[in-house]
Amino acid sequence: MAEPKKGTIYRYKTGKYVREKLGSKRGCKDYRIIDVPNKPGRKVLICITNKKGPRGGRTKAISLLRSLRTEKGKKLAKIAKVKTMEK
């Protein structure tokens, strides 16, 4: 199985996903999670940088979320940095 690209991998103790960082959160005003077609257990965290426009604003992908129920998610969870939720 191929190794993942270089990216920081995080896991929250209470979460059900492993998060692989793709980009920075700079300029984000809101967030949205979308499902990846034909890939069960995988979602993308989208950052909305500008809320104006006919499609809801400009967006960029921030991170890839992998379910802890999948084989690759379990494997990445072992090497992921554990983060705590900020209140």
MOFENQUI-V87664 format. One record per helix or strand. SS is the DSSP state (hx for helix, st for strand). FROM is the first residue (numbers start at 0). TO is the last residue. Records with the same first field share a line. If there is no record, write none. Layout:
SS: FROM-TO, FROM-TO
This chain:
st: 8-11, 16-20, 29-34, 41-49, 57-66, 80-82
hx: 70-78
